[in-house]
């Protein structure tokens, strides 16, 4: 199966999750410091800058995610774990099909089993 060049949808989604976790962590730290009554001028400005930067990058990644998703589906596959049952699901690391088009979405244990089969095929 021909896969698209560049970042897969799965990779974009992982980046977005990490960046949003950074935003939540920064916001949580700021609230915690506020509740403790700690002067938050410099630490607060640093956290606000880091959280704001992470949020802006996460928002900028959105259009790239959409392009990757459209390109993948145009090639008949997806690297997303959720949705798009009409196309095959491909493991983004190995490029191997782990769910056929039309097959129901995989449970975590079934996905792990199939990925283990793929790993054993590469090793053997």
Jmol script that loads the backbone (N, CA, C; Angstrom):
load data "model"
ATOM      1  N   UNK A   1       0.846  -1.180   0.000  1.00  0.00           N
ATOM      2  CA  UNK A   1       0.000   0.000   0.000  1.00  0.00           C
ATOM      3  C   UNK A   1       0.888   1.239   0.000  1.00  0.00           C
ATOM      4  N   UNK A   2       0.580   2.182  -0.857  1.00  0.00           N
ATOM      5  CA  UNK A   2       1.336   3.429  -0.934  1.00  0.00           C
ATOM      6  C   UNK A   2       0.892   4.336   0.206  1.00  0.00           C
ATOM      7  N   UNK A   3       1.838   4.770   1.030  1.00  0.00           N
ATOM      8  CA  UNK A   3       1.518   5.701   2.108  1.00  0.00           C
ATOM      9  C   UNK A   3       1.993   7.093   1.729  1.00  0.00           C
ATOM     10  N   UNK A   4       1.379   8.106   2.329  1.00  0.00           N
ATOM     11  CA  UNK A   4       1.701   9.489   2.001  1.00  0.00           C
ATOM     12  C   UNK A   4       3.070   9.866   2.547  1.00  0.00           C
ATOM     13  N   UNK A   5       3.689  10.863   1.925  1.00  0.00           N
ATOM     14  CA  UNK A   5       4.946  11.405   2.415  1.00  0.00           C
ATOM     15  C   UNK A   5       4.639  12.368   3.556  1.00  0.00           C
ATOM     16  N   UNK A   6       5.589  12.530   4.438  1.00  0.00           N
ATOM     17  CA  UNK A   6       5.410  13.472   5.542  1.00  0.00           C
ATOM     18  C   UNK A   6       4.779  12.819   6.754  1.00  0.00           C
ATOM     19  N   UNK A   7       4.313  13.646   7.661  1.00  0.00           N
ATOM     20  CA  UNK A   7       3.752  13.174   8.922  1.00  0.00           C
ATOM     21  C   UNK A   7       2.412  12.492   8.687  1.00  0.00           C
ATOM     22  N   UNK A   8       2.189  11.386   9.384  1.00  0.00           N
ATOM     23  CA  UNK A   8       0.896  10.710   9.341  1.00  0.00           C
ATOM     24  C   UNK A   8      -0.078  11.438  10.257  1.00  0.00           C
ATOM     25  N   UNK A   9      -1.362  11.149  10.085  1.00  0.00           N
ATOM     26  CA  UNK A   9      -2.376  11.729  10.959  1.00  0.00           C
ATOM     27  C   UNK A   9      -2.108  11.330  12.406  1.00  0.00           C
ATOM     28  N   UNK A  10      -1.710  10.096  12.630  1.00  0.00           N
ATOM     29  CA  UNK A  10      -1.440   9.631  13.995  1.00  0.00           C
ATOM     30  C   UNK A  10      -0.338  10.463  14.654  1.00  0.00           C
ATOM     31  N   UNK A  11       0.680  10.804  13.900  1.00  0.00           N
ATOM     32  CA  UNK A  11       1.782  11.604  14.454  1.00  0.00           C
ATOM     33  C   UNK A  11       1.306  13.010  14.788  1.00  0.00           C
ATOM     34  N   UNK A  12       0.494  13.601  13.927  1.00  0.00           N
ATOM     35  CA  UNK A  12      -0.080  14.919  14.223  1.00  0.00           C
ATOM     36  C   UNK A  12      -0.926  14.865  15.483  1.00  0.00           C
ATOM     37  N   UNK A  13      -1.717  13.815  15.635  1.00  0.00           N
ATOM     38  CA  UNK A  13      -2.581  13.700  16.811  1.00  0.00           C
ATOM     39  C   UNK A  13      -1.759  13.547  18.087  1.00  0.00           C
ATOM     40  N   UNK A  14      -0.668  12.775  18.034  1.00  0.00           N
ATOM     41  CA  UNK A  14       0.192  12.639  19.218  1.00  0.00           C
ATOM     42  C   UNK A  14       0.785  13.992  19.603  1.00  0.00           C
ATOM     43  N   UNK A  15       1.249  14.756  18.621  1.00  0.00           N
ATOM     44  CA  UNK A  15       1.805  16.080  18.897  1.00  0.00           C
ATOM     45  C   UNK A  15       0.750  16.972  19.546  1.00  0.00           C
ATOM     46  N   UNK A  16      -0.448  16.963  19.023  1.00  0.00           N
ATOM     47  CA  UNK A  16      -1.524  17.787  19.579  1.00  0.00           C
ATOM     48  C   UNK A  16      -1.821  17.396  21.014  1.00  0.00           C
ATOM     49  N   UNK A  17      -1.851  16.098  21.302  1.00  0.00           N
ATOM     50  CA  UNK A  17      -2.120  15.645  22.672  1.00  0.00           C
ATOM     51  C   UNK A  17      -1.021  16.104  23.631  1.00  0.00           C
ATOM     52  N   UNK A  18       0.218  16.035  23.212  1.00  0.00           N
ATOM     53  CA  UNK A  18       1.330  16.483  24.057  1.00  0.00           C
ATOM     54  C   UNK A  18       1.225  17.985  24.303  1.00  0.00           C
ATOM     55  N   UNK A  19       0.957  18.744  23.255  1.00  0.00           N
ATOM     56  CA  UNK A  19       0.871  20.199  23.411  1.00  0.00           C
ATOM     57  C   UNK A  19      -0.300  20.597  24.305  1.00  0.00           C
ATOM     58  N   UNK A  20      -1.437  19.937  24.145  1.00  0.00           N
ATOM     59  CA  UNK A  20      -2.580  20.258  25.000  1.00  0.00           C
ATOM     60  C   UNK A  20      -2.321  19.853  26.444  1.00  0.00           C
ATOM     61  N   UNK A  21      -1.588  18.776  26.660  1.00  0.00           N
ATOM     62  CA  UNK A  21      -1.204  18.395  28.023  1.00  0.00           C
ATOM     63  C   UNK A  21      -0.318  19.474  28.639  1.00  0.00           C
ATOM     64  N   UNK A  22       0.573  20.067  27.837  1.00  0.00           N
ATOM     65  CA  UNK A  22       1.419  21.167  28.313  1.00  0.00           C
ATOM     66  C   UNK A  22       0.572  22.367  28.712  1.00  0.00           C
ATOM     67  N   UNK A  23      -0.414  22.687  27.909  1.00  0.00           N
ATOM     68  CA  UNK A  23      -1.300  23.815  28.222  1.00  0.00           C
ATOM     69  C   UNK A  23      -2.039  23.552  29.533  1.00  0.00           C
ATOM     70  N   UNK A  24      -2.581  22.362  29.695  1.00  0.00           N
ATOM     71  CA  UNK A  24      -3.317  22.015  30.915  1.00  0.00           C
ATOM     72  C   UNK A  24      -2.383  22.040  32.122  1.00  0.00           C
ATOM     73  N   UNK A  25      -1.167  21.522  31.970  1.00  0.00           N
ATOM     74  CA  UNK A  25      -0.204  21.536  33.076  1.00  0.00           C
ATOM     75  C   UNK A  25       0.152  22.962  33.478  1.00  0.00           C
ATOM     76  N   UNK A  26       0.374  23.814  32.500  1.00  0.00           N
ATOM     77  CA  UNK A  26       0.697  25.224  32.792  1.00  0.00           C
ATOM     78  C   UNK A  26      -0.469  25.917  33.483  1.00  0.00           C
ATOM     79  N   UNK A  27      -1.670  25.680  33.005  1.00  0.00           N
ATOM     80  CA  UNK A  27      -2.852  26.289  33.620  1.00  0.00           C
ATOM     81  C   UNK A  27      -3.045  25.761  35.039  1.00  0.00           C
ATOM     82  N   UNK A  28      -2.851  24.460  35.217  1.00  0.00           N
ATOM     83  CA  UNK A  28      -2.988  23.867  36.555  1.00  0.00           C
ATOM     84  C   UNK A  28      -1.970  24.427  37.525  1.00  0.00           C
ATOM     85  N   UNK A  29      -0.728  24.582  37.081  1.00  0.00           N
ATOM     86  CA  UNK A  29       0.306  25.146  37.945  1.00  0.00           C
ATOM     87  C   UNK A  29      -0.031  26.590  38.316  1.00  0.00           C
ATOM     88  N   UNK A  30      -0.530  27.357  37.365  1.00  0.00           N
ATOM     89  CA  UNK A  30      -0.882  28.760  37.641  1.00  0.00           C
ATOM     90  C   UNK A  30      -2.018  28.834  38.663  1.00  0.00           C
ATOM     91  N   UNK A  31      -3.025  27.982  38.498  1.00  0.00           N
ATOM     92  CA  UNK A  31      -4.142  27.963  39.460  1.00  0.00           C
ATOM     93  C   UNK A  31      -3.634  27.534  40.831  1.00  0.00           C
ATOM     94  N   UNK A  32      -2.785  26.511  40.891  1.00  0.00           N
ATOM     95  CA  UNK A  32      -2.225  26.032  42.157  1.00  0.00           C
ATOM     96  C   UNK A  32      -1.462  27.145  42.860  1.00  0.00           C
ATOM     97  N   UNK A  33      -0.593  27.863  42.122  1.00  0.00           N
ATOM     98  CA  UNK A  33       0.156  28.959  42.716  1.00  0.00           C
ATOM     99  C   UNK A  33      -0.768  30.077  43.185  1.00  0.00           C
ATOM    100  N   UNK A  34      -1.827  30.348  42.421  1.00  0.00           N
ATOM    101  CA  UNK A  34      -2.782  31.387  42.806  1.00  0.00           C
ATOM    102  C   UNK A  34      -3.482  31.003  44.108  1.00  0.00           C
ATOM    103  N   UNK A  35      -3.907  29.747  44.209  1.00  0.00           N
ATOM    104  CA  UNK A  35      -4.606  29.296  45.417  1.00  0.00           C
ATOM    105  C   UNK A  35      -3.695  29.301  46.638  1.00  0.00           C
ATOM    106  N   UNK A  36      -2.406  29.067  46.451  1.00  0.00           N
ATOM    107  CA  UNK A  36      -1.449  29.108  47.565  1.00  0.00           C
ATOM    108  C   UNK A  36      -1.033  30.534  47.918  1.00  0.00           C
ATOM    109  N   UNK A  37      -1.409  31.489  47.075  1.00  0.00           N
ATOM    110  CA  UNK A  37      -1.053  32.883  47.329  1.00  0.00           C
ATOM    111  C   UNK A  37       0.396  33.201  47.018  1.00  0.00           C
ATOM    112  N   UNK A  38       1.017  32.384  46.205  1.00  0.00           N
ATOM    113  CA  UNK A  38       2.407  32.625  45.814  1.00  0.00           C
ATOM    114  C   UNK A  38       2.430  33.756  44.790  1.00  0.00           C
ATOM    115  N   UNK A  39       3.342  34.725  44.951  1.00  0.00           N
ATOM    116  CA  UNK A  39       3.453  35.760  43.917  1.00  0.00           C
ATOM    117  C   UNK A  39       3.850  35.104  42.591  1.00  0.00           C
ATOM    118  N   UNK A  40       3.028  35.288  41.596  1.00  0.00           N
ATOM    119  CA  UNK A  40       3.211  34.549  40.355  1.00  0.00           C
ATOM    120  C   UNK A  40       3.680  35.414  39.190  1.00  0.00           C
ATOM    121  N   UNK A  41       4.242  36.572  39.482  1.00  0.00           N
ATOM    122  CA  UNK A  41       4.587  37.449  38.370  1.00  0.00           C
ATOM    123  C   UNK A  41       5.539  36.775  37.388  1.00  0.00           C
ATOM    124  N   UNK A  42       6.768  36.447  37.813  1.00  0.00           N
ATOM    125  CA  UNK A  42       7.716  35.855  36.863  1.00  0.00           C
ATOM    126  C   UNK A  42       7.375  34.413  36.520  1.00  0.00           C
ATOM    127  N   UNK A  43       7.134  33.549  37.528  1.00  0.00           N
ATOM    128  CA  UNK A  43       6.740  32.182  37.156  1.00  0.00           C
ATOM    129  C   UNK A  43       5.439  32.169  36.352  1.00  0.00           C
ATOM    130  N   UNK A  44       4.541  33.056  36.704  1.00  0.00           N
ATOM    131  CA  UNK A  44       3.273  33.125  35.980  1.00  0.00           C
ATOM    132  C   UNK A  44       3.463  33.550  34.534  1.00  0.00           C
ATOM    133  N   UNK A  45       4.321  34.537  34.321  1.00  0.00           N
ATOM    134  CA  UNK A  45       4.593  34.974  32.950  1.00  0.00           C
ATOM    135  C   UNK A  45       5.259  33.874  32.134  1.00  0.00           C
ATOM    136  N   UNK A  46       6.173  33.125  32.760  1.00  0.00           N
ATOM    137  CA  UNK A  46       6.831  32.015  32.065  1.00  0.00           C
ATOM    138  C   UNK A  46       5.810  30.952  31.705  1.00  0.00           C
ATOM    139  N   UNK A  47       4.972  30.567  32.686  1.00  0.00           N
ATOM    140  CA  UNK A  47       3.947  29.549  32.422  1.00  0.00           C
ATOM    141  C   UNK A  47       2.956  30.024  31.367  1.00  0.00           C
ATOM    142  N   UNK A  48       2.571  31.275  31.444  1.00  0.00           N
ATOM    143  CA  UNK A  48       1.645  31.822  30.459  1.00  0.00           C
ATOM    144  C   UNK A  48       2.267  31.806  29.070  1.00  0.00           C
ATOM    145  N   UNK A  49       3.536  32.151  28.982  1.00  0.00           N
ATOM    146  CA  UNK A  49       4.225  32.134  27.687  1.00  0.00           C
ATOM    147  C   UNK A  49       4.336  30.714  27.142  1.00  0.00           C
ATOM    148  N   UNK A  50       4.746  29.765  27.995  1.00  0.00           N
ATOM    149  CA  UNK A  50       4.866  28.375  27.552  1.00  0.00           C
ATOM    150  C   UNK A  50       3.510  27.791  27.156  1.00  0.00           C
ATOM    151  N   UNK A  51       2.514  28.017  28.002  1.00  0.00           N
ATOM    152  CA  UNK A  51       1.172  27.509  27.699  1.00  0.00           C
ATOM    153  C   UNK A  51       0.591  28.139  26.451  1.00  0.00           C
ATOM    154  N   UNK A  52       0.773  29.440  26.303  1.00  0.00           N
ATOM    155  CA  UNK A  52       0.280  30.132  25.112  1.00  0.00           C
ATOM    156  C   UNK A  52       0.984  29.662  23.854  1.00  0.00           C
ATOM    157  N   UNK A  53       2.286  29.460  23.958  1.00  0.00           N
ATOM    158  CA  UNK A  53       3.034  28.961  22.792  1.00  0.00           C
ATOM    159  C   UNK A  53       2.565  27.566  22.398  1.00  0.00           C
ATOM    160  N   UNK A  54       2.390  26.693  23.389  1.00  0.00           N
ATOM    161  CA  UNK A  54       1.922  25.335  23.106  1.00  0.00           C
ATOM    162  C   UNK A  54       0.528  25.369  22.480  1.00  0.00           C
ATOM    163  N   UNK A  55      -0.329  26.239  22.978  1.00  0.00           N
ATOM    164  CA  UNK A  55      -1.682  26.342  22.417  1.00  0.00           C
ATOM    165  C   UNK A  55      -1.639  26.843  20.978  1.00  0.00           C
ATOM    166  N   UNK A  56      -0.813  27.834  20.704  1.00  0.00           N
ATOM    167  CA  UNK A  56      -0.716  28.344  19.334  1.00  0.00           C
ATOM    168  C   UNK A  56      -0.193  27.282  18.375  1.00  0.00           C
ATOM    169  N   UNK A  57       0.799  26.507  18.798  1.00  0.00           N
ATOM    170  CA  UNK A  57       1.317  25.434  17.946  1.00  0.00           C
ATOM    171  C   UNK A  57       0.247  24.377  17.721  1.00  0.00           C
ATOM    172  N   UNK A  58      -0.479  24.029  18.787  1.00  0.00           N
ATOM    173  CA  UNK A  58      -1.559  23.031  18.659  1.00  0.00           C
ATOM    174  C   UNK A  58      -2.616  23.509  17.667  1.00  0.00           C
ATOM    175  N   UNK A  59      -2.953  24.797  17.708  1.00  0.00           N
ATOM    176  CA  UNK A  59      -3.939  25.336  16.767  1.00  0.00           C
ATOM    177  C   UNK A  59      -3.385  25.363  15.343  1.00  0.00           C
ATOM    178  N   UNK A  60      -2.092  25.621  15.212  1.00  0.00           N
ATOM    179  CA  UNK A  60      -1.485  25.659  13.882  1.00  0.00           C
ATOM    180  C   UNK A  60      -1.391  24.268  13.267  1.00  0.00           C
ATOM    181  N   UNK A  61      -1.314  23.236  14.098  1.00  0.00           N
ATOM    182  CA  UNK A  61      -1.201  21.865  13.610  1.00  0.00           C
ATOM    183  C   UNK A  61      -2.542  21.379  13.031  1.00  0.00           C
ATOM    184  N   UNK A  62      -3.635  21.982  13.430  1.00  0.00           N
ATOM    185  CA  UNK A  62      -4.965  21.557  12.976  1.00  0.00           C
ATOM    186  C   UNK A  62      -5.106  21.427  11.469  1.00  0.00           C
ATOM    187  N   UNK A  63      -4.763  22.456  10.682  1.00  0.00           N
ATOM    188  CA  UNK A  63      -4.873  22.323   9.227  1.00  0.00           C
ATOM    189  C   UNK A  63      -3.978  21.219   8.654  1.00  0.00           C
ATOM    190  N   UNK A  64      -2.787  21.039   9.243  1.00  0.00           N
ATOM    191  CA  UNK A  64      -1.899  19.967   8.775  1.00  0.00           C
ATOM    192  C   UNK A  64      -2.514  18.600   9.069  1.00  0.00           C
ATOM    193  N   UNK A  65      -3.188  18.475  10.226  1.00  0.00           N
ATOM    194  CA  UNK A  65      -3.895  17.227  10.546  1.00  0.00           C
ATOM    195  C   UNK A  65      -4.964  16.940   9.506  1.00  0.00           C
ATOM    196  N   UNK A  66      -5.704  17.958   9.151  1.00  0.00           N
ATOM    197  CA  UNK A  66      -6.778  17.788   8.167  1.00  0.00           C
ATOM    198  C   UNK A  66      -6.210  17.358   6.823  1.00  0.00           C
ATOM    199  N   UNK A  67      -5.142  18.008   6.387  1.00  0.00           N
ATOM    200  CA  UNK A  67      -4.516  17.627   5.116  1.00  0.00           C
ATOM    201  C   UNK A  67      -4.008  16.190   5.144  1.00  0.00           C
ATOM    202  N   UNK A  68      -3.374  15.785   6.250  1.00  0.00           N
ATOM    203  CA  UNK A  68      -2.868  14.414   6.368  1.00  0.00           C
ATOM    204  C   UNK A  68      -4.020  13.418   6.339  1.00  0.00           C
ATOM    205  N   UNK A  69      -5.110  13.725   7.028  1.00  0.00           N
ATOM    206  CA  UNK A  69      -6.265  12.829   7.058  1.00  0.00           C
ATOM    207  C   UNK A  69      -6.874  12.669   5.667  1.00  0.00           C
ATOM    208  N   UNK A  70      -7.029  13.773   4.960  1.00  0.00           N
ATOM    209  CA  UNK A  70      -7.603  13.736   3.610  1.00  0.00           C
ATOM    210  C   UNK A  70      -6.688  12.953   2.669  1.00  0.00           C
ATOM    211  N   UNK A  71      -5.379  13.208   2.746  1.00  0.00           N
ATOM    212  CA  UNK A  71      -4.426  12.509   1.879  1.00  0.00           C
ATOM    213  C   UNK A  71      -4.416  11.013   2.166  1.00  0.00           C
ATOM    214  N   UNK A  72      -4.443  10.649   3.439  1.00  0.00           N
ATOM    215  CA  UNK A  72      -4.460   9.225   3.783  1.00  0.00           C
ATOM    216  C   UNK A  72      -5.711   8.549   3.234  1.00  0.00           C
ATOM    217  N   UNK A  73      -6.867   9.140   3.485  1.00  0.00           N
ATOM    218  CA  UNK A  73      -8.118   8.534   3.014  1.00  0.00           C
ATOM    219  C   UNK A  73      -8.192   8.489   1.496  1.00  0.00           C
ATOM    220  N   UNK A  74      -7.589   9.475   0.810  1.00  0.00           N
ATOM    221  CA  UNK A  74      -7.556   9.452  -0.658  1.00  0.00           C
ATOM    222  C   UNK A  74      -6.723   8.270  -1.158  1.00  0.00           C
ATOM    223  N   UNK A  75      -5.756   7.831  -0.352  1.00  0.00           N
ATOM    224  CA  UNK A  75      -4.941   6.675  -0.690  1.00  0.00           C
ATOM    225  C   UNK A  75      -5.526   5.370  -0.147  1.00  0.00           C
ATOM    226  N   UNK A  76      -6.701   5.440   0.474  1.00  0.00           N
ATOM    227  CA  UNK A  76      -7.404   4.236   0.911  1.00  0.00           C
ATOM    228  C   UNK A  76      -7.048   3.715   2.283  1.00  0.00           C
ATOM    229  N   UNK A  77      -6.473   4.553   3.128  1.00  0.00           N
ATOM    230  CA  UNK A  77      -6.127   4.098   4.478  1.00  0.00           C
ATOM    231  C   UNK A  77      -6.171   5.260   5.457  1.00  0.00           C
ATOM    232  N   UNK A  78      -6.025   4.929   6.746  1.00  0.00           N
ATOM    233  CA  UNK A  78      -5.893   5.923   7.803  1.00  0.00           C
ATOM    234  C   UNK A  78      -4.915   5.395   8.837  1.00  0.00           C
ATOM    235  N   UNK A  79      -4.269   6.300   9.560  1.00  0.00           N
ATOM    236  CA  UNK A  79      -3.439   5.910  10.697  1.00  0.00           C
ATOM    237  C   UNK A  79      -4.137   6.252  12.004  1.00  0.00           C
ATOM    238  N   UNK A  80      -5.363   6.739  11.921  1.00  0.00           N
ATOM    239  CA  UNK A  80      -6.149   7.082  13.098  1.00  0.00           C
ATOM    240  C   UNK A  80      -6.731   5.818  13.711  1.00  0.00           C
ATOM    241  N   UNK A  81      -6.728   5.747  15.028  1.00  0.00           N
ATOM    242  CA  UNK A  81      -7.303   4.591  15.727  1.00  0.00           C
ATOM    243  C   UNK A  81      -8.820   4.682  15.807  1.00  0.00           C
ATOM    244  N   UNK A  82      -9.351   5.857  15.674  1.00  0.00           N
ATOM    245  CA  UNK A  82     -10.799   6.064  15.838  1.00  0.00           C
ATOM    246  C   UNK A  82     -11.389   6.661  14.565  1.00  0.00           C
ATOM    247  N   UNK A  83     -12.486   6.101  14.132  1.00  0.00           N
ATOM    248  CA  UNK A  83     -13.176   6.628  12.965  1.00  0.00           C
ATOM    249  C   UNK A  83     -12.656   6.071  11.662  1.00  0.00           C
ATOM    250  N   UNK A  84     -13.269   6.468  10.597  1.00  0.00           N
ATOM    251  CA  UNK A  84     -12.866   6.100   9.238  1.00  0.00           C
ATOM    252  C   UNK A  84     -12.857   4.582   9.014  1.00  0.00           C
ATOM    253  N   UNK A  85     -13.949   3.910   9.389  1.00  0.00           N
ATOM    254  CA  UNK A  85     -14.014   2.456   9.187  1.00  0.00           C
ATOM    255  C   UNK A  85     -14.109   2.094   7.711  1.00  0.00           C
ATOM    256  N   UNK A  86     -14.394   3.057   6.848  1.00  0.00           N
ATOM    257  CA  UNK A  86     -14.536   2.779   5.416  1.00  0.00           C
ATOM    258  C   UNK A  86     -13.194   2.551   4.719  1.00  0.00           C
ATOM    259  N   UNK A  87     -12.082   2.846   5.399  1.00  0.00           N
ATOM    260  CA  UNK A  87     -10.757   2.617   4.837  1.00  0.00           C
ATOM    261  C   UNK A  87      -9.943   1.746   5.794  1.00  0.00           C
ATOM    262  N   UNK A  88      -8.888   1.136   5.277  1.00  0.00           N
ATOM    263  CA  UNK A  88      -8.024   0.283   6.092  1.00  0.00           C
ATOM    264  C   UNK A  88      -7.249   1.136   7.096  1.00  0.00           C
ATOM    265  N   UNK A  89      -6.946   0.547   8.241  1.00  0.00           N
ATOM    266  CA  UNK A  89      -6.104   1.216   9.235  1.00  0.00           C
ATOM    267  C   UNK A  89      -4.692   0.662   9.106  1.00  0.00           C
ATOM    268  N   UNK A  90      -3.733   1.564   8.982  1.00  0.00           N
ATOM    269  CA  UNK A  90      -2.334   1.189   8.802  1.00  0.00           C
ATOM    270  C   UNK A  90      -1.561   1.598  10.047  1.00  0.00           C
ATOM    271  N   UNK A  91      -0.674   0.706  10.509  1.00  0.00           N
ATOM    272  CA  UNK A  91       0.217   1.030  11.610  1.00  0.00           C
ATOM    273  C   UNK A  91       1.204   2.093  11.110  1.00  0.00           C
ATOM    274  N   UNK A  92       1.261   3.271  11.737  1.00  0.00           N
ATOM    275  CA  UNK A  92       2.126   4.338  11.227  1.00  0.00           C
ATOM    276  C   UNK A  92       3.616   4.008  11.299  1.00  0.00           C
ATOM    277  N   UNK A  93       4.011   3.112  12.175  1.00  0.00           N
ATOM    278  CA  UNK A  93       5.434   2.777  12.293  1.00  0.00           C
ATOM    279  C   UNK A  93       5.887   1.783  11.230  1.00  0.00           C
ATOM    280  N   UNK A  94       5.101   0.742  11.046  1.00  0.00           N
ATOM    281  CA  UNK A  94       5.530  -0.321  10.121  1.00  0.00           C
ATOM    282  C   UNK A  94       4.973  -0.145   8.715  1.00  0.00           C
ATOM    283  N   UNK A  95       3.868   0.617   8.588  1.00  0.00           N
ATOM    284  CA  UNK A  95       3.221   0.766   7.287  1.00  0.00           C
ATOM    285  C   UNK A  95       2.378  -0.443   6.905  1.00  0.00           C
ATOM    286  N   UNK A  96       2.164  -1.362   7.838  1.00  0.00           N
ATOM    287  CA  UNK A  96       1.366  -2.573   7.577  1.00  0.00           C
ATOM    288  C   UNK A  96      -0.085  -2.357   7.961  1.00  0.00           C
ATOM    289  N   UNK A  97      -0.970  -3.005   7.218  1.00  0.00           N
ATOM    290  CA  UNK A  97      -2.408  -2.915   7.493  1.00  0.00           C
ATOM    291  C   UNK A  97      -2.719  -3.717   8.752  1.00  0.00           C
ATOM    292  N   UNK A  98      -3.411  -3.080   9.710  1.00  0.00           N
ATOM    293  CA  UNK A  98      -3.809  -3.792  10.919  1.00  0.00           C
ATOM    294  C   UNK A  98      -5.324  -3.947  11.027  1.00  0.00           C
ATOM    295  N   UNK A  99      -6.082  -3.230  10.204  1.00  0.00           N
ATOM    296  CA  UNK A  99      -7.544  -3.394  10.151  1.00  0.00           C
ATOM    297  C   UNK A  99      -7.975  -3.177   8.716  1.00  0.00           C
ATOM    298  N   UNK A 100      -8.752  -4.099   8.202  1.00  0.00           N
ATOM    299  CA  UNK A 100      -9.222  -3.992   6.821  1.00  0.00           C
ATOM    300  C   UNK A 100     -10.350  -2.968   6.704  1.00  0.00           C
ATOM    301  N   UNK A 101     -10.528  -2.423   5.523  1.00  0.00           N
ATOM    302  CA  UNK A 101     -11.624  -1.474   5.276  1.00  0.00           C
ATOM    303  C   UNK A 101     -12.951  -2.161   5.571  1.00  0.00           C
ATOM    304  N   UNK A 102     -13.828  -1.480   6.263  1.00  0.00           N
ATOM    305  CA  UNK A 102     -15.141  -2.021   6.603  1.00  0.00           C
ATOM    306  C   UNK A 102     -15.161  -2.841   7.871  1.00  0.00           C
ATOM    307  N   UNK A 103     -14.014  -3.241   8.369  1.00  0.00           N
ATOM    308  CA  UNK A 103     -13.929  -4.001   9.611  1.00  0.00           C
ATOM    309  C   UNK A 103     -14.188  -3.051  10.782  1.00  0.00           C
ATOM    310  N   UNK A 104     -14.868  -3.522  11.841  1.00  0.00           N
ATOM    311  CA  UNK A 104     -15.129  -2.637  12.989  1.00  0.00           C
ATOM    312  C   UNK A 104     -13.833  -2.133  13.619  1.00  0.00           C
ATOM    313  N   UNK A 105     -13.929  -1.001  14.321  1.00  0.00           N
ATOM    314  CA  UNK A 105     -12.766  -0.458  15.021  1.00  0.00           C
ATOM    315  C   UNK A 105     -12.225  -1.487  16.001  1.00  0.00           C
ATOM    316  N   UNK A 106     -10.917  -1.483  16.188  1.00  0.00           N
ATOM    317  CA  UNK A 106     -10.268  -2.485  17.033  1.00  0.00           C
ATOM    318  C   UNK A 106     -10.293  -2.078  18.504  1.00  0.00           C
ATOM    319  N   UNK A 107     -10.524  -3.066  19.358  1.00  0.00           N
ATOM    320  CA  UNK A 107     -10.354  -2.866  20.797  1.00  0.00           C
ATOM    321  C   UNK A 107      -8.851  -2.834  21.071  1.00  0.00           C
ATOM    322  N   UNK A 108      -8.459  -2.282  22.213  1.00  0.00           N
ATOM    323  CA  UNK A 108      -7.036  -2.142  22.525  1.00  0.00           C
ATOM    324  C   UNK A 108      -6.313  -3.484  22.558  1.00  0.00           C
ATOM    325  N   UNK A 109      -6.944  -4.518  23.133  1.00  0.00           N
ATOM    326  CA  UNK A 109      -6.274  -5.819  23.224  1.00  0.00           C
ATOM    327  C   UNK A 109      -6.089  -6.452  21.840  1.00  0.00           C
ATOM    328  N   UNK A 110      -7.072  -6.276  20.954  1.00  0.00           N
ATOM    329  CA  UNK A 110      -6.956  -6.819  19.600  1.00  0.00           C
ATOM    330  C   UNK A 110      -5.903  -6.062  18.799  1.00  0.00           C
ATOM    331  N   UNK A 111      -5.838  -4.747  18.988  1.00  0.00           N
ATOM    332  CA  UNK A 111      -4.805  -3.950  18.308  1.00  0.00           C
ATOM    333  C   UNK A 111      -3.422  -4.404  18.772  1.00  0.00           C
ATOM    334  N   UNK A 112      -3.255  -4.589  20.076  1.00  0.00           N
ATOM    335  CA  UNK A 112      -1.965  -5.034  20.613  1.00  0.00           C
ATOM    336  C   UNK A 112      -1.594  -6.407  20.050  1.00  0.00           C
ATOM    337  N   UNK A 113      -2.564  -7.304  19.927  1.00  0.00           N
ATOM    338  CA  UNK A 113      -2.288  -8.635  19.379  1.00  0.00           C
ATOM    339  C   UNK A 113      -1.821  -8.534  17.931  1.00  0.00           C
ATOM    340  N   UNK A 114      -2.512  -7.727  17.142  1.00  0.00           N
ATOM    341  CA  UNK A 114      -2.147  -7.580  15.730  1.00  0.00           C
ATOM    342  C   UNK A 114      -0.788  -6.905  15.563  1.00  0.00           C
ATOM    343  N   UNK A 115      -0.511  -5.920  16.391  1.00  0.00           N
ATOM    344  CA  UNK A 115       0.799  -5.267  16.325  1.00  0.00           C
ATOM    345  C   UNK A 115       1.914  -6.232  16.742  1.00  0.00           C
ATOM    346  N   UNK A 116       1.617  -7.121  17.685  1.00  0.00           N
ATOM    347  CA  UNK A 116       2.607  -8.132  18.083  1.00  0.00           C
ATOM    348  C   UNK A 116       2.884  -9.080  16.934  1.00  0.00           C
ATOM    349  N   UNK A 117       1.847  -9.450  16.169  1.00  0.00           N
ATOM    350  CA  UNK A 117       2.033 -10.311  14.986  1.00  0.00           C
ATOM    351  C   UNK A 117       2.931  -9.607  13.974  1.00  0.00           C
ATOM    352  N   UNK A 118       2.685  -8.318  13.737  1.00  0.00           N
ATOM    353  CA  UNK A 118       3.503  -7.543  12.801  1.00  0.00           C
ATOM    354  C   UNK A 118       4.956  -7.496  13.285  1.00  0.00           C
ATOM    355  N   UNK A 119       5.148  -7.272  14.591  1.00  0.00           N
ATOM    356  CA  UNK A 119       6.505  -7.221  15.135  1.00  0.00           C
ATOM    357  C   UNK A 119       7.212  -8.556  14.982  1.00  0.00           C
ATOM    358  N   UNK A 120       6.496  -9.655  15.172  1.00  0.00           N
ATOM    359  CA  UNK A 120       7.117 -10.972  15.023  1.00  0.00           C
ATOM    360  C   UNK A 120       7.460 -11.266  13.556  1.00  0.00           C
ATOM    361  N   UNK A 121       6.670 -10.716  12.631  1.00  0.00           N
ATOM    362  CA  UNK A 121       6.954 -10.890  11.208  1.00  0.00           C
ATOM    363  C   UNK A 121       8.250 -10.153  10.833  1.00  0.00           C
ATOM    364  N   UNK A 122       8.437  -8.973  11.425  1.00  0.00           N
ATOM    365  CA  UNK A 122       9.658  -8.195  11.154  1.00  0.00           C
ATOM    366  C   UNK A 122      10.877  -8.869  11.760  1.00  0.00           C
ATOM    367  N   UNK A 123      10.708  -9.448  12.952  1.00  0.00           N
ATOM    368  CA  UNK A 123      11.835 -10.081  13.645  1.00  0.00           C
ATOM    369  C   UNK A 123      12.195 -11.413  13.000  1.00  0.00           C
ATOM    370  N   UNK A 124      11.185 -12.122  12.469  1.00  0.00           N
ATOM    371  CA  UNK A 124      11.424 -13.458  11.927  1.00  0.00           C
ATOM    372  C   UNK A 124      11.656 -13.416  10.496  1.00  0.00           C
TER     373      UNK A 124
END
end "model"
wireframe off; spacefill off
backbone 0.3
color backbone group
